[in-house]
Amino acid sequence: MGRSYIVEDAVEGYLSKLCEQQQQAGSVTGLLIGQSSAQRDFVVTATRTPQTDESSGTADKEWVTEHARQVSRMLPGGLSVLGVFIITDTDSKDTLTTLRQLVFAVENLISLDRQWSPADDDVTDCVTLHVNPKTRKTFCRTFDVKDPKSTAKPADWKYQSGMSSSWSMVSCCLNVDMLVPLPDNRAGTESMDQCLKEELRVWAQQLEKGVFLIDGKKMSEDAELTGGQKRNVRQTYTAQLLLTPHHKRSTDVVQRCGGSVSLRGAIHSRAYLHSNKPKARLAEKLLKRDMVSTVATRIQMLLEELQAAEEEGKGKQHTELCLPHRVFCPVRVSGPVCVCDYLFSDEALSEVTDRLKEMLDIDAVEADLDTRQETPAEIIEGDVAAEPIVETAKVPEPKRNNYIGVAMATAAALLATAASMLYLNDV
């Protein structure tokens, strides 16, 4: 028996609108976004592939996969790219070949950015959906993207009204404090990228061993977050992650360094869970993955900025930089499920709404954006190499749900600022 896909009914309206536009645009491709579970998957939203000046009406694999990579960065814990869709009146058998190529290419590219290790119970089936714009018939198939020889399997595609209206949300504010040595013979941002990725892997392993609390309590893995949810009733939980201090390893050696990268601040992390009796184990897994992903995304975005500056010959020896802070936007005004974007200090909120429209086809206005969860750090004048301390961060008023999972009194001022800063120091 094939997998079942329970789909928010707004997706049906969105695909119908694209069917009406398809006659002028040729075939239309896009992404399906939601959450997988052992028994069935839940599709929250869909977004078309942005058109380019070179768009020819046929599926551009490189453009579709790059779109998927950008969208994946904008998804908090619990949401992922589940697969791809295409709207075309081409024969379904011919279309299936194109969809197979797309779904494998999307998964291969997205997986390159993941800094967390997959679990044995992760779902590896991805969905493909073909919609005929004339007959409005849908053909839903899945492929096991971890099996290169995988063939198409039929799947059920069912629309449901208000499917995502009562999802649970688990959130956490976590301190980040990394010191990454750079090799003596480092070669610009490429070497920095490698060193940061290695440190992120070590940090992710440390998070994996952390003690996970929900609303201040340690729950058994199979415990349900709630005794039963009512339809259209939203459930929110505050989590804490208690980490063991990172002790010196026996393999550590003294070596010459060409510099260091110091990453400090506090991040707001969150995960969404479908309300069908979510368990503590799932909440922990999704939230920890979001912690790693949101830090990795910000670092990658900043490295891309530094790469561009380096190519223009504007690199600096001693640099203090603010990583972008996280901004959330609801997928729909009436629902609890949000996507996110990252805002640099020199950007306006209008740039976030523009990216939401381009990448996710969401018509948001600035008033829809939640900018309260993270307060951007404030850079002050001073010798960065000598004084990379907490005074460089602005401390906001305490917020009721702003819990910090790591008990480090000496860093309290920095932890209270939900922002991230990166220091580049030369030896």
RAVENTA-V705422 format. One record per residue. N is the residue number from 1. RES is the residue in one small letter. NEAR is the number of other C-alpha atoms within 12 Angstrom. Layout:
# RAVENTA-V705422
n->N res->RES near->NEAR
n->N res->RES near->NEAR
This chain:
# RAVENTA-V705422
n->1 res->m near->10
n->2 res->g near->21
n->3 res->r near->30
n->4 res->s near->27
n->5 res->y near->38
n->6 res->i near->33
n->7 res->v near->33
n->8 res->e near->33
n->9 res->d near->26
n->10 res->a near->27
n->11 res->v near->36
n->12 res->e near->28
n->13 res->g near->19
n->14 res->y near->26
n->15 res->l near->37
n->16 res->s near->24
n->17 res->k near->21
n->18 res->l near->33
n->19 res->c near->32
n->20 res->e near->23
n->21 res->q near->19
n->22 res->q near->26
n->23 res->q near->18
n->24 res->q near->14
n->25 res->a near->24
n->26 res->g near->24
n->27 res->s near->33
n->28 res->v near->42
n->29 res->t near->43
n->30 res->g near->47
n->31 res->l near->46
n->32 res->l near->44
n->33 res->i near->41
n->34 res->g near->42
n->35 res->q near->42
n->36 res->s near->36
n->37 res->s near->32
n->38 res->a near->17
n->39 res->q near->20
n->40 res->r near->28
n->41 res->d near->40
n->42 res->f near->43
n->43 res->v near->43
n->44 res->v near->46
n->45 res->t near->45
n->46 res->a near->41
n->47 res->t near->41
n->48 res->r near->38
n->49 res->t near->39
n->50 res->p near->31
n->51 res->q near->25
n->52 res->t near->16
n->53 res->d near->8
n->54 res->e near->11
n->55 res->s near->20
n->56 res->s near->15
n->57 res->g near->22
n->58 res->t near->26
n->59 res->a near->35
n->60 res->d near->28
n->61 res->k near->25
n->62 res->e near->21
n->63 res->w near->28
n->64 res->v near->41
n->65 res->t near->34
n->66 res->e near->26
n->67 res->h near->36
n->68 res->a near->42
n->69 res->r near->29
n->70 res->q near->32
n->71 res->v near->40
n->72 res->s near->39
n->73 res->r near->38
n->74 res->m near->37
n->75 res->l near->45
n->76 res->p near->45
n->77 res->g near->41
n->78 res->g near->45
n->79 res->l near->41
n->80 res->s near->44
n->81 res->v near->48
n->82 res->l near->46
n->83 res->g near->48
n->84 res->v near->48
n->85 res->f near->45
n->86 res->i near->48
n->87 res->i near->46
n->88 res->t near->41
n->89 res->d near->25
n->90 res->t near->22
n->91 res->d near->18
n->92 res->s near->23
n->93 res->k near->17
n->94 res->d near->15
n->95 res->t near->31
n->96 res->l near->32
n->97 res->t near->22
n->98 res->t near->30
n->99 res->l near->43
n->100 res->r near->39
n->101 res->q near->31
n->102 res->l near->37
n->103 res->v near->45
n->104 res->f near->38
n->105 res->a near->30
n->106 res->v near->40
n->107 res->e near->37
n->108 res->n near->25
n->109 res->l near->26
n->110 res->i near->29
n->111 res->s near->25
n->112 res->l near->18
n->113 res->d near->30
n->114 res->r near->29
n->115 res->q near->30
n->116 res->w near->31
n->117 res->s near->24
n->118 res->p near->16
n->119 res->a near->14
n->120 res->d near->8
n->121 res->d near->15
n->122 res->d near->20
n->123 res->v near->24
n->124 res->t near->30
n->125 res->d near->39
n->126 res->c near->51
n->127 res->v near->49
n->128 res->t near->47
n->129 res->l near->44
n->130 res->h near->41
n->131 res->v near->39
n->132 res->n near->30
n->133 res->p near->29
n->134 res->k near->18
n->135 res->t near->16
n->136 res->r near->22
n->137 res->k near->21
n->138 res->t near->29
n->139 res->f near->32
n->140 res->c near->35
n->141 res->r near->37
n->142 res->t near->39
n->143 res->f near->36
n->144 res->d near->27
n->145 res->v near->31
n->146 res->k near->20
n->147 res->d near->17
n->148 res->p near->18
n->149 res->k near->12
n->150 res->s near->19
n->151 res->t near->22
n->152 res->a near->29
n->153 res->k near->23
n->154 res->p near->23
n->155 res->a near->26
n->156 res->d near->25
n->157 res->w near->31
n->158 res->k near->23
n->159 res->y near->25
n->160 res->q near->20
n->161 res->s near->21
n->162 res->g near->28
n->163 res->m near->34
n->164 res->s near->41
n->165 res->s near->33
n->166 res->s near->28
n->167 res->w near->37
n->168 res->s near->40
n->169 res->m near->40
n->170 res->v near->42
n->171 res->s near->40
n->172 res->c near->41
n->173 res->c near->37
n->174 res->l near->46
n->175 res->n near->40
n->176 res->v near->40
n->177 res->d near->33
n->178 res->m near->32
n->179 res->l near->26
n->180 res->v near->31
n->181 res->p near->31
n->182 res->l near->32
n->183 res->p near->25
n->184 res->d near->17
n->185 res->n near->14
n->186 res->r near->20
n->187 res->a near->17
n->188 res->g near->28
n->189 res->t near->30
n->190 res->e near->20
n->191 res->s near->24
n->192 res->m near->33
n->193 res->d near->29
n->194 res->q near->23
n->195 res->c near->28
n->196 res->l near->35
n->197 res->k near->31
n->198 res->e near->22
n->199 res->e near->29
n->200 res->l near->35
n->201 res->r near->25
n->202 res->v near->23
n->203 res->w near->34
n->204 res->a near->32
n->205 res->q near->22
n->206 res->q near->25
n->207 res->l near->35
n->208 res->e near->29
n->209 res->k near->19
n->210 res->g near->26
n->211 res->v near->26
n->212 res->f near->36
n->213 res->l near->31
n->214 res->i near->33
n->215 res->d near->22
n->216 res->g near->19
n->217 res->k near->18
n->218 res->k near->21
n->219 res->m near->23
n->220 res->s near->18
n->221 res->e near->19
n->222 res->d near->16
n->223 res->a near->20
n->224 res->e near->22
n->225 res->l near->36
n->226 res->t near->26
n->227 res->g near->13
n->228 res->g near->18
n->229 res->q near->21
n->230 res->k near->16
n->231 res->r near->18
n->232 res->n near->19
n->233 res->v near->21
n->234 res->r near->25
n->235 res->q near->29
n->236 res->t near->27
n->237 res->y near->31
n->238 res->t near->33
n->239 res->a near->39
n->240 res->q near->38
n->241 res->l near->36
n->242 res->l near->29
n->243 res->l near->27
n->244 res->t near->19
n->245 res->p near->17
n->246 res->h near->16
n->247 res->h near->10
n->248 res->k near->9
n->249 res->r near->10
n->250 res->s near->7
n->251 res->t near->7
n->252 res->d near->8
n->253 res->v near->9
n->254 res->v near->10
n->255 res->q near->11
n->256 res->r near->15
n->257 res->c near->19
n->258 res->g near->22
n->259 res->g near->29
n->260 res->s near->31
n->261 res->v near->38
n->262 res->s near->36
n->263 res->l near->38
n->264 res->r near->38
n->265 res->g near->45
n->266 res->a near->45
n->267 res->i near->46
n->268 res->h near->50
n->269 res->s near->48
n->270 res->r near->44
n->271 res->a near->43
n->272 res->y near->44
n->273 res->l near->48
n->274 res->h near->41
n->275 res->s near->36
n->276 res->n near->26
n->277 res->k near->24
n->278 res->p near->33
n->279 res->k near->28
n->280 res->a near->31
n->281 res->r near->27
n->282 res->l near->38
n->283 res->a near->42
n->284 res->e near->44
n->285 res->k near->36
n->286 res->l near->42
n->287 res->l near->44
n->288 res->k near->43
n->289 res->r near->37
n->290 res->d near->41
n->291 res->m near->43
n->292 res->v near->39
n->293 res->s near->41
n->294 res->t near->44
n->295 res->v near->48
n->296 res->a near->36
n->297 res->t near->39
n->298 res->r near->34
n->299 res->i near->39
n->300 res->q near->30
n->301 res->m near->27
n->302 res->l near->33
n->303 res->l near->31
n->304 res->e near->20
n->305 res->e near->22
n->306 res->l near->28
n->307 res->q near->23
n->308 res->a near->16
n->309 res->a near->16
n->310 res->e near->18
n->311 res->e near->13
n->312 res->e near->11
n->313 res->g near->12
n->314 res->k near->13
n->315 res->g near->19
n->316 res->k near->19
n->317 res->q near->20
n->318 res->h near->23
n->319 res->t near->28
n->320 res->e near->36
n->321 res->l near->37
n->322 res->c near->36
n->323 res->l near->42
n->324 res->p near->41
n->325 res->h near->42
n->326 res->r near->41
n->327 res->v near->41
n->328 res->f near->35
n->329 res->c near->38
n->330 res->p near->33
n->331 res->v near->36
n->332 res->r near->27
n->333 res->v near->18
n->334 res->s near->19
n->335 res->g near->27
n->336 res->p near->32
n->337 res->v near->42
n->338 res->c near->41
n->339 res->v near->44
n->340 res->c near->43
n->341 res->d near->39
n->342 res->y near->45
n->343 res->l near->35
n->344 res->f near->28
n->345 res->s near->23
n->346 res->d near->16
n->347 res->e near->17
n->348 res->a near->18
n->349 res->l near->28
n->350 res->s near->20
n->351 res->e near->23
n->352 res->v near->36
n->353 res->t near->32
n->354 res->d near->20
n->355 res->r near->31
n->356 res->l near->36
n->357 res->k near->23
n->358 res->e near->22
n->359 res->m near->35
n->360 res->l near->40
n->361 res->d near->28
n->362 res->i near->28
n->363 res->d near->24
n->364 res->a near->29
n->365 res->v near->20
n->366 res->e near->20
n->367 res->a near->18
n->368 res->d near->26
n->369 res->l near->32
n->370 res->d near->27
n->371 res->t near->26
n->372 res->r near->24
n->373 res->q near->33
n->374 res->e near->36
n->375 res->t near->37
n->376 res->p near->37
n->377 res->a near->36
n->378 res->e near->29
n->379 res->i near->27
n->380 res->i near->18
n->381 res->e near->14
n->382 res->g near->15
n->383 res->d near->17
n->384 res->v near->26
n->385 res->a near->22
n->386 res->a near->15
n->387 res->e near->20
n->388 res->p near->32
n->389 res->i near->29
n->390 res->v near->29
n->391 res->e near->24
n->392 res->t near->30
n->393 res->a near->33
n->394 res->k near->25
n->395 res->v near->25
n->396 res->p near->22
n->397 res->e near->15
n->398 res->p near->19
n->399 res->k near->17
n->400 res->r near->11
n->401 res->n near->23
n->402 res->n near->30
n->403 res->y near->34
n->404 res->i near->38
n->405 res->g near->36
n->406 res->v near->30
n->407 res->a near->18
n->408 res->m near->20
n->409 res->a near->13
n->410 res->t near->12
n->411 res->a near->23
n->412 res->a near->26
n->413 res->a near->27
n->414 res->l near->36
n->415 res->l near->40
n->416 res->a near->42
n->417 res->t near->40
n->418 res->a near->44
n->419 res->a near->50
n->420 res->s near->49
n->421 res->m near->47
n->422 res->l near->40
n->423 res->y near->37
n->424 res->l near->37
n->425 res->n near->29
n->426 res->d near->25
n->427 res->v near->17
